[in-house]
Amino acid sequence: MIKIRHKKPECIGCKLCADEAPQYFQMDDEGLAQLLHSSQQGVFQIADGFDEDLEDLKRAEEGCPVDIIHIQD
């Protein structure tokens, strides 16, 4: 199981994560990325991901222009 951390307060709304991993990220009404099926821990949204989605999640992490997505496999 993969751990996903997303620091939503620093999101700039570029939509890259929602394009690369739409099964985990969607844009909310404010135009910011929302990590789906997550819990809040401090400033981070935390969720689990499936191993078969690692490539999509890594592209989202590496492409994020403000470096607020962290993937632990």
N, CA, C and O atoms as a Maestro MAE file, in Angstrom:
{
 s_m_m2io_version
 :::
 2.0.0
}

f_m_ct {
 s_m_title
 :::
 protein
 m_atom[292] {
  # First column is atom index #
  i_m_mmod_type
  r_m_x_coord
  r_m_y_coord
  r_m_z_coord
  i_m_residue_number
  s_m_chain_name
  s_m_pdb_residue_name
  s_m_pdb_atom_name
  i_m_atomic_number
  :::
  1 25 0.851 -1.189 0.000 1 A "MET " " N  " 7
  2 3 0.000 0.000 0.000 1 A "MET " " CA " 6
  3 2 0.889 1.242 0.000 1 A "MET " " C  " 6
  4 15 1.901 1.298 0.699 1 A "MET " " O  " 8
  5 25 0.505 2.207 -0.773 2 A "ILE " " N  " 7
  6 3 1.239 3.461 -0.924 2 A "ILE " " CA " 6
  7 2 0.612 4.522 -0.016 2 A "ILE " " C  " 6
  8 15 -0.610 4.574 0.118 2 A "ILE " " O  " 8
  9 25 1.424 5.351 0.596 3 A "LYS " " N  " 7
  10 3 0.937 6.488 1.384 3 A "LYS " " CA " 6
  11 2 1.077 7.761 0.558 3 A "LYS " " C  " 6
  12 15 2.128 8.017 -0.030 3 A "LYS " " O  " 8
  13 25 0.015 8.553 0.517 4 A "ILE " " N  " 7
  14 3 0.000 9.803 -0.238 4 A "ILE " " CA " 6
  15 2 -0.226 10.945 0.743 4 A "ILE " " C  " 6
  16 15 -1.153 10.903 1.553 4 A "ILE " " O  " 8
  17 25 0.625 11.968 0.668 5 A "ARG " " N  " 7
  18 3 0.448 13.181 1.470 5 A "ARG " " CA " 6
  19 2 0.312 14.362 0.521 5 A "ARG " " C  " 6
  20 15 1.085 14.506 -0.426 5 A "ARG " " O  " 8
  21 25 -0.674 15.200 0.786 6 A "HIS " " N  " 7
  22 3 -0.927 16.371 -0.069 6 A "HIS " " CA " 6
  23 2 -1.136 17.580 0.826 6 A "HIS " " C  " 6
  24 15 -1.964 17.550 1.736 6 A "HIS " " O  " 8
  25 25 -0.391 18.634 0.570 7 A "LYS " " N  " 7
  26 3 -0.470 19.852 1.390 7 A "LYS " " CA " 6
  27 2 -1.366 20.869 0.681 7 A "LYS " " C  " 6
  28 15 -0.880 21.810 0.055 7 A "LYS " " O  " 8
  29 25 -2.677 20.665 0.788 8 A "LYS " " N  " 7
  30 3 -3.652 21.455 0.049 8 A "LYS " " CA " 6
  31 2 -3.534 22.968 0.249 8 A "LYS " " C  " 6
  32 15 -3.722 23.701 -0.722 8 A "LYS " " O  " 8
  33 25 -3.233 23.484 1.456 9 A "PRO " " N  " 7
  34 3 -3.170 24.941 1.618 9 A "PRO " " CA " 6
  35 2 -2.159 25.638 0.698 9 A "PRO " " C  " 6
  36 15 -2.259 26.843 0.469 9 A "PRO " " O  " 8
  37 25 -1.190 24.885 0.172 10 A "GLU " " N  " 7
  38 3 -0.180 25.480 -0.710 10 A "GLU " " CA " 6
  39 2 -0.448 25.202 -2.188 10 A "GLU " " C  " 6
  40 15 0.368 25.551 -3.041 10 A "GLU " " O  " 8
  41 25 -1.571 24.586 -2.494 11 A "CYS " " N  " 7
  42 3 -1.932 24.268 -3.879 11 A "CYS " " CA " 6
  43 2 -2.158 25.556 -4.673 11 A "CYS " " C  " 6
  44 15 -2.755 26.510 -4.174 11 A "CYS " " O  " 8
  45 25 -1.668 25.568 -5.924 12 A "ILE " " N  " 7
  46 3 -1.876 26.730 -6.801 12 A "ILE " " CA " 6
  47 2 -2.903 26.441 -7.894 12 A "ILE " " C  " 6
  48 15 -3.170 27.298 -8.736 12 A "ILE " " O  " 8
  49 25 -3.480 25.236 -7.884 13 A "GLY " " N  " 7
  50 3 -4.540 24.909 -8.828 13 A "GLY " " CA " 6
  51 2 -4.084 24.639 -10.251 13 A "GLY " " C  " 6
  52 15 -4.825 24.922 -11.193 13 A "GLY " " O  " 8
  53 25 -2.893 24.102 -10.434 14 A "CYS " " N  " 7
  54 3 -2.387 23.866 -11.795 14 A "CYS " " CA " 6
  55 2 -3.085 22.696 -12.483 14 A "CYS " " C  " 6
  56 15 -3.089 22.614 -13.712 14 A "CYS " " O  " 8
  57 25 -3.676 21.793 -11.702 15 A "LYS " " N  " 7
  58 3 -4.468 20.662 -12.199 15 A "LYS " " CA " 6
  59 2 -3.629 19.485 -12.699 15 A "LYS " " C  " 6
  60 15 -4.197 18.508 -13.188 15 A "LYS " " O  " 8
  61 25 -2.325 19.540 -12.596 16 A "LEU " " N  " 7
  62 3 -1.491 18.452 -13.075 16 A "LEU " " CA " 6
  63 2 -1.801 17.143 -12.354 16 A "LEU " " C  " 6
  64 15 -1.910 16.099 -12.996 16 A "LEU " " O  " 8
  65 25 -1.942 17.184 -11.049 17 A "CYS " " N  " 7
  66 3 -2.199 15.954 -10.290 17 A "CYS " " CA " 6
  67 2 -3.529 15.322 -10.687 17 A "CYS " " C  " 6
  68 15 -3.629 14.099 -10.795 17 A "CYS " " O  " 8
  69 25 -4.544 16.144 -10.904 18 A "ALA " " N  " 7
  70 3 -5.851 15.634 -11.306 18 A "ALA " " CA " 6
  71 2 -5.801 15.035 -12.711 18 A "ALA " " C  " 6
  72 15 -6.554 14.110 -13.016 18 A "ALA " " O  " 8
  73 25 -4.927 15.553 -13.561 19 A "ASP " " N  " 7
  74 3 -4.753 15.001 -14.900 19 A "ASP " " CA " 6
  75 2 -3.958 13.696 -14.866 19 A "ASP " " C  " 6
  76 15 -4.288 12.754 -15.585 19 A "ASP " " O  " 8
  77 25 -2.920 13.633 -14.042 20 A "GLU " " N  " 7
  78 3 -2.050 12.454 -13.985 20 A "GLU " " CA " 6
  79 2 -2.641 11.310 -13.161 20 A "GLU " " C  " 6
  80 15 -2.448 10.141 -13.498 20 A "GLU " " O  " 8
  81 25 -3.353 11.635 -12.094 21 A "ALA " " N  " 7
  82 3 -3.899 10.606 -11.201 21 A "ALA " " CA " 6
  83 2 -5.335 10.954 -10.809 21 A "ALA " " C  " 6
  84 15 -5.608 11.223 -9.639 21 A "ALA " " O  " 8
  85 25 -6.255 10.952 -11.781 22 A "PRO " " N  " 7
  86 3 -7.633 11.365 -11.492 22 A "PRO " " CA " 6
  87 2 -8.365 10.444 -10.515 22 A "PRO " " C  " 6
  88 15 -9.387 10.827 -9.945 22 A "PRO " " O  " 8
  89 25 -7.848 9.240 -10.326 23 A "GLN " " N  " 7
  90 3 -8.452 8.335 -9.355 23 A "GLN " " CA " 6
  91 2 -8.146 8.755 -7.920 23 A "GLN " " C  " 6
  92 15 -8.744 8.236 -6.978 23 A "GLN " " O  " 8
  93 25 -7.201 9.708 -7.751 24 A "TYR " " N  " 7
  94 3 -6.809 10.185 -6.418 24 A "TYR " " CA " 6
  95 2 -7.021 11.679 -6.198 24 A "TYR " " C  " 6
  96 15 -7.208 12.115 -5.062 24 A "TYR " " O  " 8
  97 25 -6.994 12.459 -7.262 25 A "PHE " " N  " 7
  98 3 -7.103 13.912 -7.127 25 A "PHE " " CA " 6
  99 2 -8.216 14.458 -8.008 25 A "PHE " " C  " 6
  100 15 -8.401 14.013 -9.140 25 A "PHE " " O  " 8
  101 25 -8.949 15.419 -7.483 26 A "GLN " " N  " 7
  102 3 -9.906 16.173 -8.291 26 A "GLN " " CA " 6
  103 2 -9.863 17.623 -7.844 26 A "GLN " " C  " 6
  104 15 -9.441 17.936 -6.731 26 A "GLN " " O  " 8
  105 25 -10.303 18.489 -8.720 27 A "MET " " N  " 7
  106 3 -10.305 19.916 -8.409 27 A "MET " " CA " 6
  107 2 -11.597 20.249 -7.663 27 A "MET " " C  " 6
  108 15 -12.673 19.795 -8.051 27 A "MET " " O  " 8
  109 25 -11.492 21.039 -6.594 28 A "ASP " " N  " 7
  110 3 -12.671 21.409 -5.820 28 A "ASP " " CA " 6
  111 2 -13.296 22.697 -6.368 28 A "ASP " " C  " 6
  112 15 -12.840 23.230 -7.379 28 A "ASP " " O  " 8
  113 25 -14.320 23.185 -5.710 29 A "ASP " " N  " 7
  114 3 -15.038 24.379 -6.156 29 A "ASP " " CA " 6
  115 2 -14.179 25.639 -6.135 29 A "ASP " " C  " 6
  116 15 -14.489 26.613 -6.821 29 A "ASP " " O  " 8
  117 25 -13.102 25.625 -5.353 30 A "GLU " " N  " 7
  118 3 -12.197 26.780 -5.275 30 A "GLU " " CA " 6
  119 2 -11.073 26.694 -6.311 30 A "GLU " " C  " 6
  120 15 -10.226 27.585 -6.385 30 A "GLU " " O  " 8
  121 25 -11.065 25.626 -7.107 31 A "GLY " " N  " 7
  122 3 -10.020 25.446 -8.105 31 A "GLY " " CA " 6
  123 2 -8.737 24.860 -7.563 31 A "GLY " " C  " 6
  124 15 -7.687 24.964 -8.198 31 A "GLY " " O  " 8
  125 25 -8.810 24.238 -6.383 32 A "LEU " " N  " 7
  126 3 -7.641 23.620 -5.762 32 A "LEU " " CA " 6
  127 2 -7.791 22.105 -5.790 32 A "LEU " " C  " 6
  128 15 -8.903 21.578 -5.791 32 A "LEU " " O  " 8
  129 25 -6.652 21.413 -5.812 33 A "ALA " " N  " 7
  130 3 -6.671 19.953 -5.832 33 A "ALA " " CA " 6
  131 2 -7.100 19.406 -4.485 33 A "ALA " " C  " 6
  132 15 -6.685 19.893 -3.433 33 A "ALA " " O  " 8
  133 25 -7.931 18.394 -4.539 34 A "GLN " " N  " 7
  134 3 -8.444 17.699 -3.357 34 A "GLN " " CA " 6
  135 2 -8.002 16.242 -3.458 34 A "GLN " " C  " 6
  136 15 -8.265 15.593 -4.471 34 A "GLN " " O  " 8
  137 25 -7.339 15.716 -2.432 35 A "LEU " " N  " 7
  138 3 -6.980 14.301 -2.384 35 A "LEU " " CA " 6
  139 2 -8.209 13.522 -1.948 35 A "LEU " " C  " 6
  140 15 -8.720 13.714 -0.845 35 A "LEU " " O  " 8
  141 25 -8.673 12.654 -2.813 36 A "LEU " " N  " 7
  142 3 -9.899 11.908 -2.557 36 A "LEU " " CA " 6
  143 2 -9.700 10.861 -1.464 36 A "LEU " " C  " 6
  144 15 -8.605 10.323 -1.301 36 A "LEU " " O  " 8
  145 25 -10.758 10.581 -0.725 37 A "HIS " " N  " 7
  146 3 -10.774 9.542 0.318 37 A "HIS " " CA " 6
  147 2 -9.635 9.738 1.311 37 A "HIS " " C  " 6
  148 15 -8.967 8.781 1.701 37 A "HIS " " O  " 8
  149 25 -9.421 10.979 1.712 38 A "SER " " N  " 7
  150 3 -8.304 11.304 2.601 38 A "SER " " CA " 6
  151 2 -8.796 11.708 3.984 38 A "SER " " C  " 6
  152 15 -9.970 12.011 4.194 38 A "SER " " O  " 8
  153 25 -7.856 11.702 4.912 39 A "SER " " N  " 7
  154 3 -8.094 12.247 6.247 39 A "SER " " CA " 6
  155 2 -7.141 13.417 6.428 39 A "SER " " C  " 6
  156 15 -6.097 13.488 5.778 39 A "SER " " O  " 8
  157 25 -7.501 14.313 7.296 40 A "GLN " " N  " 7
  158 3 -6.691 15.510 7.546 40 A "GLN " " CA " 6
  159 2 -5.767 15.247 8.727 40 A "GLN " " C  " 6
  160 15 -6.223 14.814 9.785 40 A "GLN " " O  " 8
  161 25 -4.479 15.503 8.559 41 A "GLN " " N  " 7
  162 3 -3.494 15.410 9.642 41 A "GLN " " CA " 6
  163 2 -2.656 16.674 9.594 41 A "GLN " " C  " 6
  164 15 -1.730 16.782 8.791 41 A "GLN " " O  " 8
  165 25 -2.977 17.620 10.446 42 A "GLY " " N  " 7
  166 3 -2.300 18.910 10.407 42 A "GLY " " CA " 6
  167 2 -2.631 19.608 9.097 42 A "GLY " " C  " 6
  168 15 -3.803 19.755 8.751 42 A "GLY " " O  " 8
  169 25 -1.611 20.037 8.367 43 A "VAL " " N  " 7
  170 3 -1.836 20.712 7.085 43 A "VAL " " CA " 6
  171 2 -1.929 19.728 5.926 43 A "VAL " " C  " 6
  172 15 -2.185 20.134 4.792 43 A "VAL " " O  " 8
  173 25 -1.725 18.441 6.193 44 A "PHE " " N  " 7
  174 3 -1.715 17.442 5.132 44 A "PHE " " CA " 6
  175 2 -3.020 16.667 5.031 44 A "PHE " " C  " 6
  176 15 -3.661 16.355 6.035 44 A "PHE " " O  " 8
  177 25 -3.395 16.363 3.790 45 A "GLN " " N  " 7
  178 3 -4.413 15.364 3.511 45 A "GLN " " CA " 6
  179 2 -3.634 14.062 3.311 45 A "GLN " " C  " 6
  180 15 -2.637 14.041 2.589 45 A "GLN " " O  " 8
  181 25 -4.080 12.985 3.940 46 A "ILE " " N  " 7
  182 3 -3.388 11.696 3.888 46 A "ILE " " CA " 6
  183 2 -4.348 10.652 3.322 46 A "ILE " " C  " 6
  184 15 -5.514 10.592 3.712 46 A "ILE " " O  " 8
  185 25 -3.846 9.828 2.396 47 A "ALA " " N  " 7
  186 3 -4.660 8.758 1.825 47 A "ALA " " CA " 6
  187 2 -3.761 7.582 1.465 47 A "ALA " " C  " 6
  188 15 -2.540 7.714 1.387 47 A "ALA " " O  " 8
  189 25 -4.381 6.445 1.250 48 A "ASP " " N  " 7
  190 3 -3.679 5.260 0.785 48 A "ASP " " CA " 6
  191 2 -3.872 5.125 -0.713 48 A "ASP " " C  " 6
  192 15 -4.905 5.514 -1.259 48 A "ASP " " O  " 8
  193 25 -2.867 4.571 -1.369 49 A "GLY " " N  " 7
  194 3 -2.944 4.320 -2.802 49 A "GLY " " CA " 6
  195 2 -2.593 2.879 -3.100 49 A "GLY " " C  " 6
  196 15 -1.967 2.202 -2.284 49 A "GLY " " O  " 8
  197 25 -2.992 2.416 -4.260 50 A "PHE " " N  " 7
  198 3 -2.716 1.048 -4.681 50 A "PHE " " CA " 6
  199 2 -1.381 0.976 -5.416 50 A "PHE " " C  " 6
  200 15 -1.013 1.895 -6.147 50 A "PHE " " O  " 8
  201 25 -0.665 -0.120 -5.215 51 A "ASP " " N  " 7
  202 3 0.644 -0.306 -5.842 51 A "ASP " " CA " 6
  203 2 0.573 -0.169 -7.360 51 A "ASP " " C  " 6
  204 15 1.496 0.367 -7.974 51 A "ASP " " O  " 8
  205 25 -0.493 -0.640 -7.963 52 A "GLU " " N  " 7
  206 3 -0.609 -0.575 -9.428 52 A "GLU " " CA " 6
  207 2 -0.751 0.865 -9.938 52 A "GLU " " C  " 6
  208 15 -0.610 1.108 -11.137 52 A "GLU " " O  " 8
  209 25 -1.027 1.814 -9.048 53 A "ASP " " N  " 7
  210 3 -1.151 3.226 -9.434 53 A "ASP " " CA " 6
  211 2 0.120 4.027 -9.163 53 A "ASP " " C  " 6
  212 15 0.125 5.248 -9.324 53 A "ASP " " O  " 8
  213 25 1.184 3.362 -8.759 54 A "LEU " " N  " 7
  214 3 2.410 4.058 -8.368 54 A "LEU " " CA " 6
  215 2 2.947 4.952 -9.481 54 A "LEU " " C  " 6
  216 15 3.369 6.076 -9.211 54 A "LEU " " O  " 8
  217 25 2.940 4.484 -10.710 55 A "GLU " " N  " 7
  218 3 3.470 5.286 -11.817 55 A "GLU " " CA " 6
  219 2 2.693 6.596 -11.984 55 A "GLU " " C  " 6
  220 15 3.294 7.654 -12.163 55 A "GLU " " O  " 8
  221 25 1.360 6.527 -11.927 56 A "ASP " " N  " 7
  222 3 0.532 7.740 -12.027 56 A "ASP " " CA " 6
  223 2 0.817 8.688 -10.863 56 A "ASP " " C  " 6
  224 15 0.945 9.897 -11.055 56 A "ASP " " O  " 8
  225 25 0.912 8.134 -9.670 57 A "LEU " " N  " 7
  226 3 1.149 8.960 -8.488 57 A "LEU " " CA " 6
  227 2 2.536 9.597 -8.518 57 A "LEU " " C  " 6
  228 15 2.691 10.749 -8.113 57 A "LEU " " O  " 8
  229 25 3.533 8.877 -8.985 58 A "LYS " " N  " 7
  230 3 4.882 9.428 -9.092 58 A "LYS " " CA " 6
  231 2 4.921 10.578 -10.104 58 A "LYS " " C  " 6
  232 15 5.606 11.575 -9.878 58 A "LYS " " O  " 8
  233 25 4.192 10.444 -11.216 59 A "ARG " " N  " 7
  234 3 4.138 11.543 -12.192 59 A "ARG " " CA " 6
  235 2 3.499 12.778 -11.561 59 A "ARG " " C  " 6
  236 15 3.947 13.900 -11.800 59 A "ARG " " O  " 8
  237 25 2.457 12.576 -10.759 60 A "ALA " " N  " 7
  238 3 1.816 13.704 -10.073 60 A "ALA " " CA " 6
  239 2 2.783 14.345 -9.084 60 A "ALA " " C  " 6
  240 15 2.881 15.570 -9.011 60 A "ALA " " O  " 8
  241 25 3.491 13.525 -8.330 61 A "GLU " " N  " 7
  242 3 4.449 14.034 -7.343 61 A "GLU " " CA " 6
  243 2 5.583 14.803 -8.027 61 A "GLU " " C  " 6
  244 15 5.903 15.922 -7.628 61 A "GLU " " O  " 8
  245 25 6.177 14.211 -9.037 62 A "GLU " " N  " 7
  246 3 7.324 14.826 -9.700 62 A "GLU " " CA " 6
  247 2 6.935 16.055 -10.515 62 A "GLU " " C  " 6
  248 15 7.747 16.966 -10.678 62 A "GLU " " O  " 8
  249 25 5.710 16.097 -11.028 63 A "GLY " " N  " 7
  250 3 5.279 17.221 -11.848 63 A "GLY " " CA " 6
  251 2 4.717 18.391 -11.075 63 A "GLY " " C  " 6
  252 15 4.561 19.479 -11.630 63 A "GLY " " O  " 8
  253 25 4.408 18.191 -9.800 64 A "CYS " " N  " 7
  254 3 3.803 19.262 -8.996 64 A "CYS " " CA " 6
  255 2 4.760 20.453 -8.913 64 A "CYS " " C  " 6
  256 15 5.860 20.314 -8.378 64 A "CYS " " O  " 8
  257 25 4.365 21.616 -9.429 65 A "PRO " " N  " 7
  258 3 5.278 22.760 -9.460 65 A "PRO " " CA " 6
  259 2 5.578 23.369 -8.090 65 A "PRO " " C  " 6
  260 15 6.543 24.120 -7.949 65 A "PRO " " O  " 8
  261 25 4.765 23.057 -7.083 66 A "VAL " " N  " 7
  262 3 5.016 23.609 -5.743 66 A "VAL " " CA " 6
  263 2 5.425 22.528 -4.735 66 A "VAL " " C  " 6
  264 15 5.513 22.791 -3.536 66 A "VAL " " O  " 8
  265 25 5.675 21.301 -5.236 67 A "ASP " " N  " 7
  266 3 6.224 20.212 -4.428 67 A "ASP " " CA " 6
  267 2 5.412 19.934 -3.153 67 A "ASP " " C  " 6
  268 15 5.970 19.859 -2.059 67 A "ASP " " O  " 8
  269 25 4.089 19.783 -3.309 68 A "ILE " " N  " 7
  270 3 3.237 19.550 -2.136 68 A "ILE " " CA " 6
  271 2 2.633 18.155 -2.101 68 A "ILE " " C  " 6
  272 15 1.799 17.866 -1.244 68 A "ILE " " O  " 8
  273 25 3.043 17.279 -3.027 69 A "ILE " " N  " 7
  274 3 2.586 15.898 -3.072 69 A "ILE " " CA " 6
  275 2 3.779 15.014 -2.734 69 A "ILE " " C  " 6
  276 15 4.848 15.144 -3.330 69 A "ILE " " O  " 8
  277 25 3.589 14.115 -1.774 70 A "HIS " " N  " 7
  278 3 4.666 13.204 -1.359 70 A "HIS " " CA " 6
  279 2 4.116 11.782 -1.347 70 A "HIS " " C  " 6
  280 15 3.089 11.496 -0.732 70 A "HIS " " O  " 8
  281 25 4.832 10.900 -2.044 71 A "ILE " " N  " 7
  282 3 4.426 9.509 -2.196 71 A "ILE " " CA " 6
  283 2 5.448 8.632 -1.490 71 A "ILE " " C  " 6
  284 15 6.651 8.775 -1.708 71 A "ILE " " O  " 8
  285 25 4.971 7.726 -0.646 72 A "GLN " " N  " 7
  286 3 5.842 6.742 0.014 72 A "GLN " " CA " 6
  287 2 5.344 5.359 -0.380 72 A "GLN " " C  " 6
  288 15 4.215 4.972 -0.076 72 A "GLN " " O  " 8
  289 25 6.221 4.623 -1.067 73 A "ASP " " N  " 7
  290 3 5.827 3.256 -1.454 73 A "ASP " " CA " 6
  291 2 6.564 2.223 -0.630 73 A "ASP " " C  " 6
  292 15 6.360 1.023 -0.817 73 A "ASP " " O  " 8
  :::
 }
 m_bond[291] {
  # First column is bond index #
  i_m_from
  i_m_to
  i_m_order
  :::
  1 1 2 1
  2 2 3 1
  3 3 4 2
  4 3 5 1
  5 5 6 1
  6 6 7 1
  7 7 8 2
  8 7 9 1
  9 9 10 1
  10 10 11 1
  11 11 12 2
  12 11 13 1
  13 13 14 1
  14 14 15 1
  15 15 16 2
  16 15 17 1
  17 17 18 1
  18 18 19 1
  19 19 20 2
  20 19 21 1
  21 21 22 1
  22 22 23 1
  23 23 24 2
  24 23 25 1
  25 25 26 1
  26 26 27 1
  27 27 28 2
  28 27 29 1
  29 29 30 1
  30 30 31 1
  31 31 32 2
  32 31 33 1
  33 33 34 1
  34 34 35 1
  35 35 36 2
  36 35 37 1
  37 37 38 1
  38 38 39 1
  39 39 40 2
  40 39 41 1
  41 41 42 1
  42 42 43 1
  43 43 44 2
  44 43 45 1
  45 45 46 1
  46 46 47 1
  47 47 48 2
  48 47 49 1
  49 49 50 1
  50 50 51 1
  51 51 52 2
  52 51 53 1
  53 53 54 1
  54 54 55 1
  55 55 56 2
  56 55 57 1
  57 57 58 1
  58 58 59 1
  59 59 60 2
  60 59 61 1
  61 61 62 1
  62 62 63 1
  63 63 64 2
  64 63 65 1
  65 65 66 1
  66 66 67 1
  67 67 68 2
  68 67 69 1
  69 69 70 1
  70 70 71 1
  71 71 72 2
  72 71 73 1
  73 73 74 1
  74 74 75 1
  75 75 76 2
  76 75 77 1
  77 77 78 1
  78 78 79 1
  79 79 80 2
  80 79 81 1
  81 81 82 1
  82 82 83 1
  83 83 84 2
  84 83 85 1
  85 85 86 1
  86 86 87 1
  87 87 88 2
  88 87 89 1
  89 89 90 1
  90 90 91 1
  91 91 92 2
  92 91 93 1
  93 93 94 1
  94 94 95 1
  95 95 96 2
  96 95 97 1
  97 97 98 1
  98 98 99 1
  99 99 100 2
  100 99 101 1
  101 101 102 1
  102 102 103 1
  103 103 104 2
  104 103 105 1
  105 105 106 1
  106 106 107 1
  107 107 108 2
  108 107 109 1
  109 109 110 1
  110 110 111 1
  111 111 112 2
  112 111 113 1
  113 113 114 1
  114 114 115 1
  115 115 116 2
  116 115 117 1
  117 117 118 1
  118 118 119 1
  119 119 120 2
  120 119 121 1
  121 121 122 1
  122 122 123 1
  123 123 124 2
  124 123 125 1
  125 125 126 1
  126 126 127 1
  127 127 128 2
  128 127 129 1
  129 129 130 1
  130 130 131 1
  131 131 132 2
  132 131 133 1
  133 133 134 1
  134 134 135 1
  135 135 136 2
  136 135 137 1
  137 137 138 1
  138 138 139 1
  139 139 140 2
  140 139 141 1
  141 141 142 1
  142 142 143 1
  143 143 144 2
  144 143 145 1
  145 145 146 1
  146 146 147 1
  147 147 148 2
  148 147 149 1
  149 149 150 1
  150 150 151 1
  151 151 152 2
  152 151 153 1
  153 153 154 1
  154 154 155 1
  155 155 156 2
  156 155 157 1
  157 157 158 1
  158 158 159 1
  159 159 160 2
  160 159 161 1
  161 161 162 1
  162 162 163 1
  163 163 164 2
  164 163 165 1
  165 165 166 1
  166 166 167 1
  167 167 168 2
  168 167 169 1
  169 169 170 1
  170 170 171 1
  171 171 172 2
  172 171 173 1
  173 173 174 1
  174 174 175 1
  175 175 176 2
  176 175 177 1
  177 177 178 1
  178 178 179 1
  179 179 180 2
  180 179 181 1
  181 181 182 1
  182 182 183 1
  183 183 184 2
  184 183 185 1
  185 185 186 1
  186 186 187 1
  187 187 188 2
  188 187 189 1
  189 189 190 1
  190 190 191 1
  191 191 192 2
  192 191 193 1
  193 193 194 1
  194 194 195 1
  195 195 196 2
  196 195 197 1
  197 197 198 1
  198 198 199 1
  199 199 200 2
  200 199 201 1
  201 201 202 1
  202 202 203 1
  203 203 204 2
  204 203 205 1
  205 205 206 1
  206 206 207 1
  207 207 208 2
  208 207 209 1
  209 209 210 1
  210 210 211 1
  211 211 212 2
  212 211 213 1
  213 213 214 1
  214 214 215 1
  215 215 216 2
  216 215 217 1
  217 217 218 1
  218 218 219 1
  219 219 220 2
  220 219 221 1
  221 221 222 1
  222 222 223 1
  223 223 224 2
  224 223 225 1
  225 225 226 1
  226 226 227 1
  227 227 228 2
  228 227 229 1
  229 229 230 1
  230 230 231 1
  231 231 232 2
  232 231 233 1
  233 233 234 1
  234 234 235 1
  235 235 236 2
  236 235 237 1
  237 237 238 1
  238 238 239 1
  239 239 240 2
  240 239 241 1
  241 241 242 1
  242 242 243 1
  243 243 244 2
  244 243 245 1
  245 245 246 1
  246 246 247 1
  247 247 248 2
  248 247 249 1
  249 249 250 1
  250 250 251 1
  251 251 252 2
  252 251 253 1
  253 253 254 1
  254 254 255 1
  255 255 256 2
  256 255 257 1
  257 257 258 1
  258 258 259 1
  259 259 260 2
  260 259 261 1
  261 261 262 1
  262 262 263 1
  263 263 264 2
  264 263 265 1
  265 265 266 1
  266 266 267 1
  267 267 268 2
  268 267 269 1
  269 269 270 1
  270 270 271 1
  271 271 272 2
  272 271 273 1
  273 273 274 1
  274 274 275 1
  275 275 276 2
  276 275 277 1
  277 277 278 1
  278 278 279 1
  279 279 280 2
  280 279 281 1
  281 281 282 1
  282 282 283 1
  283 283 284 2
  284 283 285 1
  285 285 286 1
  286 286 287 1
  287 287 288 2
  288 287 289 1
  289 289 290 1
  290 290 291 1
  291 291 292 2
  :::
 }
}
